[in-house]
Amino acid sequence: MMSSENRLHFSASCSKRFCRAVSIALYIASGAFPSWAGDDVPVISRQISDFRLGSSETKFGSLEFLGGLEMVSSRALFGSLSSIRFRQDQKHFVVVLDTGQWLTGSIERDVKGRLSGLSDVEITPMKNSAGRSFEGKGHMDAEGLALDGDRILVSFEQDHRVDVYPDPGFADSGAIATLPILIPRKMLSDNRGIETITVAPASSPLRGGVVIVSERGLDNDGNRLAAILSGPLKGRFSVERDGSFDITDGAFLPNGDLLLLERRFNMAEGIGMRLRRIRGADIRPGAVVGGDLLLEGNFNSQIDNMEGLDAFQAADGTTHIILVSDDNHSILQRNLMLEFRLSEEAAWAAPNSQKRN
């Protein structure tokens, strides 16, 4: 999540309800179309056609921008998207909100296959191991999410932990187990904890191992703390810290390479987003991994507080990457969903790649 000192605040005289109502009116006036959801969660979406402001360029190295959405809702709980994972049908998704909520739904596409809206959106309070849900972030500040067979793994910061939920049934259940995180909690600050949790392909050297990466928990050399929580290579490793970017999410490609999403926000440099690819063969206990830069965005790009990332194989066999942002429930920030295509077909060439439910 974004630290309190870096958040953008709006005037106290403008209530959230009023501001969101104004936003929805502006969306409708601009030609945006509504996507009405289950459980009375209306989401209004406006399509984004260009990633670079004022430019129709779509190719950025090995990535091709396919389109995106800017989303608002009259429901106060909508927003604060921390992590997203897609089901095997590449349509339905599960999201965790850092306010301690599950958000589920599906994406809609137009006749050209571009993202056009959300449907069947539901928001449900998360429950801890005692079956309790909480208002606020102290106990249920959910930041990372992973689908792992018949269970869902969620990483929390402030109260640093990884909880396990049954799948199906996660929305109605409390946590059924907690995984050891292998990183001393004293090395994780309250607001810079475990932002990333993801599961490696069964065919990779990690053999389906669960991997976590901290936002800004640092080792003795100033690199980000990370760990492999299960599998034959169980142990801690580190991710190189480069400049003022912090890691906010990650996802494995079926060949075992790890994609990491990074976010920057400070008054000196402004807002920024970066996507890196780390070779799966480099991830092992004791290693310090760096990776290759795939994409970078700043004020001239359609980005915000980018927090969530997932990758899936489309019907044509190509890799699609979807990013989402966390608006911190601020009228000055936006809920975005951006979609890219990775041009390297080899990314999905690994045999026996793990499939998620």
KELOFI-521128 format. One record per residue: x negated, y negated, z of N, C-alpha, C in turn. Coordinates in steps of 0.1 Angstrom, whole numbers, plus 2048, in hexadecimal, padded with zeros to 3 digits. Example, Ala and Ser with C-alpha at 12.3 -4.5 7.8 and 13.67 -1.06 7.14 Angstrom:
// KELOFI-521128
77C83984E78582D84E77C82184E;78081684777780B84777F80084F;
***
This chain:
// KELOFI-521128
7F880C8008008008007F77F4800;7FD7E87FD7F67DC7FD7F57D680B;7E97D180F7E87CC81C7EF7C081E;7F37BD82B7FC7B182E7F57A482A;7E87A382B7E27978287E2794819;7E479E8117E479C8027F279C7FC;7FC79D80480979E7FE80E7907FA;8167907F081D7837EC82A7837F3;82D7777F983977580084276B7F9;84F76D7FA8587637F585E75A800;86474F7FD86A74680787374D810;87274981D87B74F82788974B825;88B74081E89973C81B8A0744811;89974D80A89E7557FF89F764804;8AB7688088AD77680D8AA780802;8A678C8068A47977FC8B07997F4;8BC79A7FA8C879D7F38CB7927E8;8C97867EC8CC77B7E38C277B7D7;8B577D7DB8AB77D7D08AD7897C6;8B07947CB8B279F7C28BF79D7BA;8C97977C08D57947B88D178B7AC;8C97817AF8C57777A58BD77F79A;8B478879E8AC7907958B579878C;8BF79E7918C87A77898CF79E77F;8D47927838DB78A77A8D278676F;8C57837728BC77F7678B978B75E;8B97977638B77A275A8C27A4751;8CE7A37568DA7A474D8DA799743;8D778D7478D778273D8CD784732;8C278B7368B778D72C8BA799723;8C57A07248C87AB71C8C47B8721;8C07B972E8BC7C57348C97CE736;8C77DB7378D37E37388D37EB745;8DE7ED74C8DE7F37598DE803757;8D88097618D88187628DE81B770;8EB81F7708F182277D8EE830782;8EC83078F8E683C7958F084379F;8EC84F7A28F48567AC8F28507BA;8FB8537C38FA84D7D18F983E7D1;9008387C79018297C68F48227C7;8EA8277BF8DE8207BE8DD81A7AF;8E180E7AD8E080979F8D280479C;8CD8077918C080378C8C17FC77F;8BD7F077E8BE7E87718AF7E876B;8AE7EC75F8A17ED75989F7E474D;8947DE74C8917D67408847DD739;8857DF72C87A7E672586E7DD724;8637E27258567DB7228507E2716;84D7D970C8487DF6FF8397DD6FD;8337D37048257D070381E7D1710;8127D771180A7D871D8027CB71F;7FC7C67157F57B97167FE7AE712;7FF7A471B80879971980579270C;80F78F70480C7886F78057906EC;80479D6EE7FD7A56E48057B26E2;8067B66D580D7C26D18037CE6D1;7F77CD6D57ED7D86D67F27E36DE;7F17EF6D97F57FB6E17EA8056E4;7DF8046DE7D480D6E07C98076E9;7C680E6F47BC80A6FD7B3816700;7A98176F87A08236F97A782F6F6;7A78396FF7AE8466FD7BC845701;7C183A7057CF8387097D78306FF;7E48346FD7ED82D6F57F98296FE;7FC81C6FE80881770681581A6FE;81E82170582A8266FF83681D703;83581570E84080D71284180D721;84B80672684D80673585A7FF739;85C7FE7468687F974C8647EF757;86D7E575886D7DC76487A7DF76B;87B7E27788877E877E88B7E078A;8977DD78C89D7D77988A97DE79C;8AD7DC7A98B97E27AE8BF7D97B8;8CD7DA7BA8D37D37C48D27DA7D2;8CD7E67D28CB7EE7DE8BE7E97E4;8BF7E57F18B37DF7F88A77E97F9;8AA7F67FA8A08007FB8988037EE;89E7FF7E38978027D788A7F97D6;87F8007D38727F87D28688007DB;85C7FA7DC8518007E484D80E7DF;84D8107D284A81D7CD83B8207CF;83882B7D682A82E7D98248397D0;82C8437CD82784E7C58328557BE;82F85A7B283A8607A983486D7A4;83D8777A383A88479D846889795;84388E78984D89278084F8A1781;85B8A677F85E8B477E85A8B9771;85B8C676F8568CD76385D8C9757;86A8C37588718BF74D86D8B1748;8638AB74E85E89E74B86889374B;87489575187E88B752882888760;88489276988789077787A88D77F;87C8857898708817918738807A0;8698817A886987E7B68608737B9;8648697C185C85E7C585D85D7D5;8518597DB8528557E98508467EA;8588407F38578317F584F82F802;84782580383F82380F84881E81B;85581D81985E81A82486482682A;85F83282686383F82B870844825;87084381887C848810878851805;88085B80287F8627F588885B7EA;88385A7DE88B8557D388A85F7C8;8958647C389686E7B889E8687AD;89C86D7A18A386979689D86F789;8A186977E89C86D77189A861768;89186275E88F85875589885A748;89B84F7428A384F73689A84972B;89C84E71E89584971389E844708;89983A7008A18366F589F83F6E8;8A583B6DD8A48436D18968456CC;88D83C6D087F83D6CC8768446D6;87C8496E08758506EA86F8486F5;87183B6F586B8326FF87483270C;86D82F71787482E72487F823723;88B82672789681D72689D81A733;89B82373D8A282174A8A182C753;8A782B75F8A88367698B683A76B;8B984676E8C684B7718C585577D;8D18577838D386178E8C985E799;8C785179C8BE84D7A78C484E7B4;8BE8557BD8C28567CB8B78537D5;8BA84D7E08B084A7EA8B48507F7;8AB8587FD8AE85F8098A385D814;8A685B82089C85982B89386582C;88686482D87D86F83087E87283F;87C87F84287C88385086F889854;86B88786185E88C86586089A86A;8568A08718578AE8758618B0880;8658A68868708A789187E8A488B;87E8A287D88B8A0877890891878;88788887D88B87A87F887872873;88F86886F88B85E86688985186D;88184886787D83B86E87F82F865;88382486A882818863874812864;86F80C85A86280685A857810856;84B80C85784081485283781B85C;83981886982F81E87282E82C872;83983487183884387183A849863;84084285A84384984D83F840841;83283B84282D83383782783D82C;83084282482D84C81A82684580E;81A84B80B81284580080F84F7F5;80E85C7F780A8657ED8148717EC;8158777E181F8827DF81988C7D5;81C8997D88178A47CF8228AF7CF;8258B47C382E8C07C28258CC7C1;8278D67CA81E8E17CB8278EE7CC;82C8F37C18348FF7C28418FC7C9;8439047D48509027DC84F8F97E7;8458F07E68438E67F183F8D87EB;8428CE7F283E8C07EF8358BB7FA;82A8B57F68208B07FF8218A17FF;82189B80B82188C80B816887815;80E87E81080487881980986B81E;80686882B80B85C8327FF855837;8008488387F584083F7FB83984B;7F38338537F582E8607F683A86A;8008428697FF84F8707FA859865;7ED85A8647E68618597E987085A;7EF87584F7F288384F7F7887841;7F789483E7FE89A8338088A4837;8158A08358208A98398258B182D;82B8BD8308308C682683F8C7828;8468C681C8558C781B8598D2812;8648D98148688E380B86E8DE7FE;86C8E57F38718E17E68778ED7DF;8848ED7DD88E8E27E08918E17EF;8998D67F289D8D37FF8968C9807;88C8C38008838B980788B8AD80D;8958A880589D89C8098A589E816;8A88AA8198B08AD8258A98B3830;89C8B682E8948BD8388898B383E;8868B784B87A8B185186E8B884C;8628B284F8568B884B8558C6852;8508D084A8508DE84F8428E2853;8388D985082A8DC8548228CF851;8168CF85780C8C48557FF8CA852;7F88C68477EB8CB8437E08C3849;7D58CA84D7C98C48527C38BB846;7BF8AF8497BB8A683E7AC8A683C;7A48AC8457968AE84478E8A1845;79589584678E888847791883855;78787F85D78A87A86B79386E86A;79E86E8727A78638717A1856875;79785687D79184988178A842875;78784A86A78184485E78B83E855;79883F8587A383A8507AA82F857;7AA8238527B08178587BF819856;7C781285E7D681385E7DC811850;7D78078497DD80383C7D5808830;7CB8108327C38158277C0824828;7CB82B8297CA83982C7CA84281F;7D184D8207D18578157DC85380B;7D884D8017E18487F67E38527EC;7DA85C7EA7DB8667DF7DC8747E5;7E587C7E07E588A7E27EA8907D5;7E289A7D07E68A17C47E08AF7C4;7E58B77BB7E28C67BB7DB8C97AE;7CF8CF7AF7C78D37A37CD8DF79C;7CB8E078F7D08EB7877CA8F878C;7D290378C7CE9107907C2915788;7C191077C7B69157737A990D775;7A990377D79D8FB77F79490178A;7888FC78B77F9017967858FF7A4;78E8F57A57948F37B279F8FD7B5;7A49057AB7AD9107AC7BA90B7B4;7C09007AF7CD8FC7B67CB8F57C3;7BF8F17C67BC8EA7D37C38DD7D4;7C78D97E07CE8CD7E37C38C27E6;7C38B77DF7B98AD7E07BF8A07E5;7B88997EE7BD88C7F37B18827F1;7B58767EF7AB86B7EE7B085F7F6;7A88597FE7AC84D8067AB8407FD;7B38378017B382A7FB7A68227FD;7A282180A79681A80D79082081A;79282C81D78A83382777C836822;77283082876483182275B83A82A;75284082274884882873C83F82C;73184583172683D83571F83582A;72183981E71B83281272582880C;73182781273A81D80C743823801;7438307FF74C8377F575983B7FC;76383D7F47708417F977084F7FD;77685280977785F80E782867806;77F87480478887D7FD78688B802;78F8947FF78E8A28047968AB7FC;7918B87FB7988C37F579D8CB800;7AA8CB8027B08D180E7B28E080E;7B18E68027B38F48007AC8FA7F4;7AB9077F37A490D7E87969117EB;78F9167E178191B7E37779107E5;77A9047E27718F97E37758EF7EE;77C8F47F87818EB8037768E480A;7788D780C76E8CE8127708C080E;7678B78137688A981175E8A5805;76389B7FE75A8947F475D8857F4;75787E7EB75986F7EB75B86A7DD;76285F7DB7648597CE75D84B7CF;7558497C574D83C7C47578307C5;7538277CD75A81A7CE7548107C5;75B80A7BC7568017B275D7F47B3;7577EA7B875D7DD7B97687DC7C4;7737D57C177D7D37CB78A7DB7C8;7897E57C07947EE7BD7967F87C8;7A37FB7CB7A78057D57AF8107CE;7AD81D7D17B48287CB7C28297D1;7CC82A7C87DA82A7CC7E18377C8;7DC83F7BF7E384C7BB7DA8537B2;7DD8607B07D58687A77DD8747A2;7D987A7977E08867917D688E789;7D789B7897CE8A37827D38A6774;7CA8A676A7CE8AC75D7CC8BB75D;7D28C37557D18D17557C38D7753;7BA8CF74D7AD8D474C7A58D2758;7AB8CC7637A48CA77079E8BC772;79F8B476879A8A676A7A489E772;79F89577A7A788D7847A987F77F;7B587A77D7B886C77A7BA865788;7B48597897B68517957BB843791;7C583F7987CA8317967C58287A1;7C081C79D7BA8137A67C18067A5;7C17FE7B07C87F27B17BF7E77B8;7BF7DB7B27B87D07B87C17C47BB;7C07BE7C67C87B27C97C07A97D3;7BB79E7CF7B57957D87B67877D2;7B477D7DA7B676F7D57AA76B7CB;79F7717CD79376D7C57947737B7;79877F7B57987867A87A67887A3;7B17877AB7BE7897A77C27977A6;7CD79A79F7D27A879E7CB7B0793;7C97BD7967C37C578C7C77D478E;7C67DB7837C97E97837BF7F177B;7BB7FD77F7B18047777B5813778;7B281A76D7B482976C7A7830769;7A383977179784076F79984F76E;79085676679186476478486A76A;78587477377A87B77977A889775;76E88E77076D89C76C76F8A5777;7788AF77577C8B977F7708C0784;7668C377B75A8CB77F7528C4789;7548B678A74B8AF7947518AE7A2;75E8B37A37648B27B07618BE7B9;7598BC7C37558C77CC7518C27D9;7508CA7E474C8C47F173E8BE7F0;73D8B27F67308AB7F772D8A27EB;7358A37E173389B7D473888D7D6;7328847CE7368767CD73A8747BE;7468737BB74B8727AD74E8647A9;74C86279C74F85479675985478B;75685A78076085B77575F85076B;76785176176784875577383F756;77283375277D82975278582B745;79282D74779B82F73C7A3822739;7A681A7437AF80F7417AD80574C;7AD7F87487AD7EE7537B77E374F;7BE7DD7587C77D37567C67C8761;7CA7BC75D7CA7B07667D57A7763;7D479A7667DF7917647E4790756;7DC79574C7E179473E7E87A173A;7EB7AA7447F17B77427FE7B8749;8077C17458147C374C8117CD757;80C7C77628097CF76E80E7C777A;80E7CE7858117C87928097D079D;80F7D37A88087DA7B28097E97AF;8007EE7A68017FC7A17FE8067AB;80780F7AE8068187B98078277B6;80F82A7AC8128387A980E83C79B;80A84979A80584F78D80A85D78C;80E86178080F86F77D80C87276E;80987E76B80688275D80E88F75A;81389074E81A89C74A81889F73B;81B8AB73781A8AF7298278AD722;8278A47188348A27108368AD707;8428AD7008468B86F783D8BA6EC;8368AF6E782C8B16DC81E8B56E1;81D8B86EE8108BD6F38068B36F8;80A8A66F680189B6FA803898709;7F989170F7FA88D71D80088071E;80A87F72681087272980D86E738;80A86173A80685C74781085174B;81685275682084875B81B842768;81B83576881782D774823825779;82482478682E81C78D828812797;82F80779982A7FD7A28337FC7AF;82D7F67B98347F47C68367E57C7;8437E17C88467D27C88467CD7D6;8437D57E18437D07EF84F7C97F3;85A7CC7EB8677C57EE8667B67EE;85D7B17E585B7A27E386179E7D6;8677927D686D78D7C98627897C0;8567877C584A7837BC84378F7B6;84879B7B98417A77B384C7AF7AC;8477B97A48507C079B84F7CF79D;85A7D779B8597E579A8577E978B;84C7EE7888497F177A847800778;84A80576C84781376884181275A;83481675882D81574C829823747;82A82573A82783273481C83172A;81283A72A80783B72180684971C;80084A7107FD85770A7EE85970A;7E986470F7DA86670E7D886E701;7CF8686F87CD86D6EB7C587A6EB;7BF87E6F57B688A6F57BF8966F8;7C289E6ED7CA8A96EF7C38B46F7;7B68B36F87AE8BD7007B28BC70E;7B88B17137BB8AF7217C58BA725;7CD8BF71C7D68CA71F7D38D771A;7C68D97167C28E57107BE8F0719;7BD8EE7267B88F872F7C3903730;7BE91072F7C791B7307CD91D73E;7D992373F7DF92674B7E091A755;7E390E74F7E49037577F0904761;7EE8FE76D7F99007778058F8773;8118FE77481D8F77728248F477F;82A8E877F8318E478B8408E5789;8478E87948558E979385C8DC790;
***
